[in-house]
Amino acid sequence: MVMELWAFGVFALSSLFAVIDPLGCIPFFSGLTAELPRRRRRTILVRALLVSLAVLVGFAVLGGTLLRLFGITLPAFRIAGGVIFFGIGLDMLQSRQRRWRTGIESAHSYDHPEESLEEDPSVTPLAIPLLAGPGSITTVMVLMAEAPGMPGRIAVLASIVGVLAATGLILVGGDAVMRRLGQTGLRIMEKLMGLMVTVIAVQLLMNGLEPFLRGLLGGVADR
């Protein structure tokens, strides 16, 4: 039981880290706050982290209730999560511009670079959807649904706090990280995270399809 919980905790931590991809957030954070003083940048970062924490914990705690409210089964949610993750992983592997990460306003800025960004990007697009986006929200909901009892749920919540804390530290030193890794290093890390997200997507799809296929084959056998 202890080993199972330990393995689940490592899986939860690594999955959430891969989906949020703190290293991939560095260019967005640096670009959005490049003209701001250091104290202002840190204030924006702290606010973004707190909003992301509230959103992810909220969906982690209330995700099961939402699924039951809308009559969504866990296998169906796993399949949907796998599809979302697969798209995310492919974008990361192919280094595509990920509009699911940047949000409406930031995506708009790529098409209209002459227009200035909002003065306070802490809530949008940094917190939502850069840190607490569709991928990370789906991740915490799936992890809570698959958690082995209350200790597993606590491990998921601890993973959320740990990953966001690590993200904050990475973004604070984002300029130094970019100098050390360079564009090539960041791309390598992005592709490794993309590979991991894609593998998680395939596993989620397999877990979601397994009950359906078992029932289908069982029905055929009964005939």
Secondary structure, DSSP 8 states (H G I E B T S, - for coil): -HHHHHHHHHHHHHHHHHHH-HHHHHHHHHHHHTTS-HHHHHHHHHHHHHHHHHHHHHHHHHHHHHHHHTT--HHHHHHHHHHHHHHHHHHHHTT---HHHHHHHHHHHHH-TTS---S--IIIIIIIIIISSHHHHHHHHHHHHH--HHHHHHHHHHHHHHHHHHHHHHHHTHHHHHHHHHHHHHHHHHHHHHHHHHHHHHHHHHHHHHHHHHHHHHHHHH-
